[in-house]
Amino acid sequence: MPDWGTFPMVRTESSGKPGGMKTLAHAGRLADATPTARNRTIDFLRALAIVLVVAGHWLVAAPYVGADGGLDPGHMLEIAPWTRGLTWVVQVMPLFFVVGGYSNAASWRTAHRSGTTYRDWLTRRMRRLLLPVLPLLLGWVALAAATVAGGVDPAIVRTGSQVALVPVWFLAVYVMIVAMAPAALAAWDRWGWASFAAVGGLAVAADVLAIGFDSSWAGWTNYAWVWLAAHMLGFAWRDDRLAHPVGTALTGGAVLAFLVGVAGYPFSMVGVPGDAFTNTFPPTVALLALGVLHTGVARMAEPHLAGWLEAHRPWTATILVNGSIMTLYLWHLTAMALLVGASVLLGGAGLHLVPDTATWWWSRPLWIAILAVATLPFLVIFTRLERGRADARLRGGATRVVVGAAVACIGLALLALDGIVDAAGDVRWIVVALPLVGAVLAGVIAPTRRRGLRGDPAV
C-alpha cells in the first residue's frame, strides 16, 4: 500500500530545458505514474487549502497611502464588516489540520509496519517542516539589521517582520501536533471516537475557563486541544469512520451556529484587529466546529473530486502546488511586505486606491497577480529545501528530536508574536537562535549522504 504521507517531490536534474519546463514535465511524469489507490482528494485539499490561505492573506490586507504619504496598513475585516461572513468559507486552517491527520496516520502506520523508528519518522517530518523556514528567518535578520542601521524607524521594521512571519505560528503548532501524532493515533486505534471526545472536551473546558472565568492561560492551551482534535478528525477520515458526510456537515454547522448565535462567540472565523476576543488568538472550539463542517462538505465532494482529479491537468497542478507548499506558505507575506515597502519608498505607487471602493475591488485580481509574480522568485530559489531525507547517522534517540522540535516551536511562536526586532530596533538574537538550535537537535540541518532524494510532506 502506498504511503499517503509521502508526496513525490519535483527534482531538477539537468535536461537542457528551462527550469520551469523541467518542473512541469517532471510533474506530468509523476501524475502519469500515480498509483490508482492513492486518495488524490487529500492531496488536492491540501493544495487548495494553502492557496486559499495565501489568497486570503493577500485579500485581507488593504494597505493605503493617503495624501500625506503615510501608510495605513488596513485590514478588510475591520474596514468592511460584511466580509467577516466570508471567513466561514476561506478559514481553512481547521481543514488543513484534518488533512494533515489523514496523511500522518497513513504515513506513521506505513513507517511502523516497515520497521522505521519513531525517531527517523519524526526527523523526516521535521526536516520537511523546519528546513524551509530557516532561510526566511535569516533573511529577515539581515533585512531588519540593514534597514534599522540605514535609519528606518524600528517600529516599521518590527511591524514588517511581524507581518512577514505570521505564517510561522502554524509551524509552531503543527510541529508539535506531528510529534504527538503516533501517540494520538494509538489512542484513536484503542478508543476511537471516545479519544476525540476527550480532546474536544478539553477544548471546551479551556474555552469555559478562558471566556467564562477570564483565565487566559486556559485559553492558550487550546493551541493544543483544538488543533489536535481537528487532526484526529483526519484519523477518522482515513479509517472511513465519517460514514455520514451530510450529518457531519450539519453537526458542525449547528454547533458553530449555536456558538456564534447563542453563546456569544465572534462571528468572524479570523481575528479582527481591535477585538478583545477572537476565535483565532487563541483558537476556540468555534474553529473545531468549522473544521467538522468543512470536513463534512469535503467528504460530500470527495467522489466528484476523485473523478475530476483522474484527469491529467488538475492532478498535475495538484502535484506542482504540493511540491512547493511550504515555500509558498512561508514566503507569500514576505513578498507582500517587500512590495508594499518598495511602493511606500516610491511615494505609494499603486496604493492610493481607497479600500472597499468599487475601484479597489476591481483592482484585486491585478493585486493578486502582482503578488504572485513577486512570490515566484522565492519559489524558484527555496522550493528545493522541501526535498530530502534527514541523515540516518543522527546521534541520539527520539527524545533529542522531540526536544529539538519543542525548542524550535518556542522560537517560532515568539517570532510570530513580536517579530525579528524589539522596540529599539535590536535583533532578538536569542529568539532567532531558538529555531536554529532546535533544528540542529532534531537533525534537520545535519549533513546528508545524498542530495535530491524524495521528501515526506508533513502536511
C-alpha positions in Angstrom: 0.0 0.0 0.0 1.4 3.5 -0.8 2.4 5.8 2.0 -0.3 8.5 1.9 2.0 10.8 3.8 4.7 10.9 1.1 4.3 13.1 -1.9 6.9 12.8 -4.7 8.9 16.0 -4.9 9.8 17.7 -8.1 13.5 17.2 -8.8 15.6 19.4 -11.0 18.0 17.1 -12.9 19.7 18.8 -15.8 18.0 18.1 -19.1 18.7 21.1 -21.2 15.2 22.5 -20.7 14.4 25.7 -18.8 13.8 25.1 -15.1 10.0 25.8 -15.3 9.6 23.4 -18.2 11.6 20.7 -16.4 9.5 21.1 -13.3 6.3 20.9 -15.3 7.5 17.9 -17.3 8.6 16.0 -14.2 5.2 16.8 -12.5 3.5 15.4 -15.6 5.5 12.2 -15.3 4.7 11.9 -11.6 1.0 12.4 -12.5 1.1 9.6 -15.0 2.8 7.3 -12.5 0.5 7.9 -9.6 -0.9 4.6 -8.1 -4.6 4.2 -8.7 -5.2 3.5 -5.0 -3.9 7.0 -3.9 -6.5 9.3 -2.4 -6.0 12.3 -4.7 -8.7 14.3 -2.9 -6.5 14.6 0.2 -3.6 16.0 -1.8 -5.9 18.3 -3.7 -7.5 19.6 -0.4 -4.0 20.3 1.0 -3.1 22.3 -2.1 -6.5 24.1 -2.2 -6.2 25.0 1.5 -2.8 26.6 1.1 -3.9 28.5 -2.0 -6.9 29.8 -0.1 -4.8 30.8 2.9 -2.4 32.7 0.6 -5.1 34.4 -1.4 -7.0 35.2 1.9 -3.9 36.9 3.4 -3.4 39.0 0.2 -7.1 40.0 0.1 -7.5 40.8 3.8 -4.5 43.2 3.5 -5.7 46.7 2.5 -2.6 49.0 2.6 -3.4 52.6 1.7 -1.2 55.6 1.2 -3.0 58.9 1.8 -2.3 62.3 0.5 0.1 62.9 3.4 2.3 60.0 2.2 1.6 58.0 5.4 0.9 54.3 5.2 -2.3 52.9 6.7 -1.8 49.1 6.8 -5.6 48.4 6.7 -7.4 45.2 7.4 -10.6 44.4 5.3 -12.4 42.6 8.2 -12.1 45.8 10.2 -12.8 48.2 7.3 -15.7 46.2 5.8 -17.5 44.1 8.4 -19.6 42.5 5.8 -16.5 40.5 4.7 -16.5 38.6 8.0 -19.0 36.2 6.7 -16.6 35.1 4.0 -14.3 33.7 6.7 -16.7 30.8 7.2 -15.5 29.7 3.8 -11.9 30.8 3.5 -10.7 30.0 7.0 -9.4 26.6 6.1 -6.8 26.0 8.7 -9.0 23.5 10.5 -9.4 21.5 7.3 -5.6 21.8 6.8 -5.1 20.0 10.2 -7.8 17.4 9.3 -6.0 16.6 6.0 -2.7 16.5 8.0 -4.2 14.0 10.3 -5.2 11.7 7.4 -1.6 11.9 6.0 0.2 11.5 9.2 -1.9 8.5 10.2 -1.2 6.7 7.0 2.5 7.7 7.0 3.1 6.5 10.5 1.3 3.2 10.0 3.3 2.5 6.9 6.6 3.5 8.6 5.8 1.4 11.6 5.0 -1.7 9.6 8.3 -1.3 7.7 10.3 -1.1 10.9 11.1 2.7 10.7 11.6 4.1 14.2 9.7 7.0 15.6 12.9 9.0 15.7 13.6 8.6 12.0 10.0 9.1 11.0 9.8 12.3 13.1 13.1 13.6 11.9 12.0 13.3 8.2 8.8 15.2 9.1 10.8 17.9 10.9 13.1 18.3 8.0 10.3 19.0 5.6 8.6 21.4 8.1 11.5 23.3 9.6 14.3 23.4 7.0 12.3 25.8 4.6 11.8 28.3 7.5 15.4 28.8 8.3 16.3 31.0 5.2 13.2 33.1 6.0 14.4 33.8 9.5 18.0 34.5 8.4 16.8 36.7 5.5 14.7 38.8 7.9 17.5 39.1 10.4 19.7 40.6 7.6 17.0 42.8 6.3 16.0 44.1 9.7 19.5 44.8 10.7 20.3 46.6 7.5 17.1 48.7 7.4 17.5 49.8 11.1 21.1 50.7 10.5 20.0 52.6 7.5 17.8 54.8 9.6 14.4 53.2 9.1 12.0 53.6 12.0 12.4 50.4 14.2 8.6 50.3 14.7 8.2 50.0 10.9 10.8 47.2 10.7 9.2 45.4 13.6 5.7 45.6 12.1 7.0 44.5 8.7 8.8 41.4 10.2 5.7 40.6 12.3 3.5 40.6 9.2 6.0 38.5 7.2 6.4 36.0 10.0 2.7 35.5 10.7 2.8 32.1 8.9 5.3 30.6 11.3 2.6 30.4 14.0 1.3 27.4 12.1 4.6 25.7 12.2 4.9 26.4 16.0 1.7 24.4 16.5 1.8 21.9 13.7 5.3 20.6 14.5 4.2 19.6 18.0 1.0 18.1 16.7 3.1 15.9 14.3 5.3 14.9 17.2 2.2 13.8 19.1 0.6 12.0 16.1 1.8 8.4 16.8 0.6 8.7 20.4 -2.7 10.3 19.4 -3.2 7.6 16.7 -2.6 4.9 19.2 -5.3 6.4 21.4 -7.6 6.6 18.4 -6.9 3.0 17.5 -7.8 1.9 21.0 -10.7 4.1 22.0 -12.0 5.6 18.7 -14.4 8.4 19.0 -14.0 8.5 22.8 -10.4 9.7 22.3 -11.7 12.5 20.0 -14.4 13.4 22.5 -11.8 13.6 25.3 -9.6 16.0 23.4 -12.6 18.0 22.3 -13.9 18.1 25.8 -10.6 19.6 26.9 -11.0 22.3 24.3 -14.5 23.1 25.6 -13.2 23.2 29.1 -10.4 25.6 28.1 -13.0 27.9 26.5 -15.2 27.8 29.5 -12.3 28.8 31.8 -10.9 31.4 29.4 -14.2 33.1 28.5 -16.4 32.5 31.5 -13.7 32.9 34.2 -11.2 35.1 32.4 -8.5 32.5 32.7 -6.2 33.5 29.8 -3.7 30.6 30.5 -6.5 28.1 29.9 -7.3 29.7 26.5 -3.8 29.3 25.3 -3.9 25.6 25.9 -6.4 25.4 23.0 -3.5 25.7 20.6 -3.0 22.1 21.6 -6.6 20.8 22.1 -8.4 22.5 19.2 -5.8 21.6 16.6 -5.1 18.1 18.0 -8.9 17.4 17.8 -9.0 18.6 14.2 -6.0 16.5 13.4 -7.8 13.4 14.9 -10.7 14.0 12.6 -8.2 13.1 9.9 -7.7 9.8 11.6 -11.5 9.2 11.3 -11.5 10.1 7.7 -8.5 7.8 7.0 -10.3 4.9 8.7 -13.6 5.6 6.9 -15.4 6.3 10.1 -17.1 9.5 8.8 -19.8 7.5 7.2 -22.4 10.3 7.1 -20.8 13.4 5.5 -24.1 15.3 5.4 -24.6 14.6 9.1 -21.0 15.6 9.8 -21.5 18.9 8.0 -24.9 19.6 9.7 -23.4 18.8 13.1 -20.5 21.1 12.6 -22.7 23.8 11.2 -25.3 23.5 14.0 -22.6 23.7 16.7 -21.0 26.7 15.0 -24.3 28.5 14.7 -25.0 27.9 18.4 -21.6 29.2 19.4 -22.0 32.3 17.4 -25.7 33.0 17.7 -26.3 31.9 21.3 -23.0 31.5 23.2 -21.6 34.9 22.0 -18.6 33.7 20.1 -17.3 36.2 17.4 -18.9 35.8 14.0 -15.6 36.1 12.2 -13.5 32.9 12.0 -10.4 35.1 11.5 -9.3 37.6 14.2 -10.3 41.2 13.7 -7.8 43.9 14.8 -9.0 45.7 17.9 -11.4 42.9 19.1 -10.7 41.8 22.6 -12.0 38.3 21.9 -11.3 36.4 18.7 -11.7 32.8 17.5 -8.1 32.5 16.5 -5.8 34.1 19.1 -6.0 31.7 20.9 -8.2 29.3 18.9 -11.7 28.4 20.2 -14.0 25.5 19.7 -15.7 27.5 17.0 -12.7 26.7 14.8 -13.1 23.0 15.7 -16.8 23.2 14.7 -15.9 24.9 11.5 -13.4 22.0 10.8 -16.2 19.5 11.3 -18.4 21.5 8.9 -15.7 21.7 6.3 -14.8 18.0 6.7 -18.4 17.0 6.0 -18.5 19.2 2.9 -15.2 17.8 1.7 -16.4 14.2 2.2 -19.5 15.0 0.2 -17.4 16.4 -2.6 -14.8 13.6 -2.4 -16.4 11.3 -5.1 -16.7 14.2 -7.5 -13.2 15.5 -6.8 -11.8 12.0 -7.2 -13.2 11.6 -10.6 -12.1 15.1 -11.7 -8.6 14.5 -10.4 -8.2 11.5 -12.6 -7.7 14.0 -15.4 -4.1 14.8 -16.2 -4.1 18.6 -15.9 -5.8 19.1 -12.5 -3.7 16.3 -11.0 -0.5 17.7 -12.4 -1.4 21.1 -11.0 -2.0 19.5 -7.6 1.4 17.9 -7.7 3.0 21.2 -8.6 1.4 23.1 -5.7 2.2 20.3 -3.2 5.8 20.2 -4.3 6.4 23.8 -3.1 3.6 24.1 -0.5 5.8 25.1 2.5 7.8 27.6 0.5 4.6 29.3 -0.9 3.1 29.4 2.6 6.2 30.8 4.3 7.3 33.4 1.7 4.0 34.9 0.4 3.7 37.6 3.1 7.4 38.5 2.8 6.8 39.1 -0.9 3.8 41.4 0.0 5.8 43.2 2.8 8.7 43.9 0.4 6.4 45.0 -2.3 4.4 47.4 -0.1 7.7 48.7 1.4 9.1 49.4 -2.1 5.8 51.2 -3.0 6.0 53.5 0.0 9.6 54.4 -0.9 8.3 55.3 -4.4 5.6 57.6 -3.0 2.9 55.0 -2.6 2.7 53.8 -6.2 -0.3 51.6 -6.6 -1.5 52.1 -3.0 -3.6 55.2 -3.4 -6.9 53.4 -4.0 -9.3 53.7 -1.1 -10.1 50.2 0.3 -13.6 48.8 -0.1 -14.5 51.1 -3.0 -15.6 49.6 -6.3 -12.3 50.6 -8.0 -10.4 48.9 -5.2 -12.3 45.7 -5.5 -11.9 45.6 -9.3 -8.1 46.0 -8.8 -7.8 43.0 -6.6 -7.2 40.4 -9.4 -4.2 42.6 -10.6 -3.1 42.9 -7.0 -3.0 39.2 -6.5 -1.3 38.7 -9.9 1.4 41.1 -8.9 1.9 39.4 -5.6 2.0 36.0 -7.2 4.8 37.2 -9.6 6.7 38.7 -6.6 6.5 35.4 -4.8 7.7 33.3 -7.7 11.4 34.0 -7.3 11.2 32.7 -3.7 9.6 29.5 -5.0 12.3 29.1 -7.6 15.1 29.6 -5.0 13.8 27.8 -1.9 11.5 25.0 -3.0 14.5 22.7 -3.2 14.7 22.8 0.6 11.4 20.9 0.7 13.2 17.8 -0.6 15.5 15.3 1.1 15.5 12.8 3.9 17.3 13.6 7.2 20.6 12.0 7.8 20.2 8.4 9.2 23.5 9.0 11.1 21.9 11.4 13.5 23.1 10.7 17.0 20.7 10.4 19.9 17.3 9.0 20.3 13.7 10.2 19.9 14.0 12.4 22.9 16.6 14.6 21.2 14.3 15.1 18.2 11.3 15.9 20.3 13.3 18.4 22.5 14.6 20.0 19.3 11.1 20.3 17.9 9.9 21.9 21.1 12.8 24.4 21.2 12.1 25.3 17.6 8.4 25.8 18.3 9.1 28.1 21.2 11.3 30.3 19.0 8.8 30.3 16.1 5.9 31.2 18.4 7.8 34.2 19.9 8.8 35.4 16.4 5.3 35.2 15.1 4.1 37.2 18.2 6.7 40.0 18.2 8.8 39.9 15.0 12.5 39.9 14.5 13.5 43.1 16.3 12.5 44.7 19.6 11.1 48.2 20.1 14.6 49.7 20.0 15.4 48.0 16.7 17.8 45.4 18.0 17.6 41.9 16.6 16.2 39.5 19.1 19.1 37.1 18.8 18.1 34.6 21.5 14.7 34.2 20.0 16.1 33.9 16.5 18.6 31.3 17.7 15.9 29.0 19.2 14.6 27.6 15.8 18.2 27.1 14.7 19.2 25.3 17.8 16.0 23.2 17.6 16.7 22.3 14.0 20.2 21.1 14.9 18.9 19.0 17.8 16.2 17.5 15.6 18.7 16.6 12.9 17.0 19.0 10.4 20.3 20.6 9.3 22.6 17.7 9.8 24.7 16.8 6.7 23.1 14.3 4.3 24.6 11.5 2.4 22.7 12.0 -0.7 21.0 15.0 -2.2 17.8 15.4 -4.2 16.1 12.5 -2.5 12.3 12.4 -2.4 10.9 14.0 0.7 8.0 13.5 3.0 5.4 16.2 3.0 4.5 16.8 6.6 1.0 18.1 6.0 
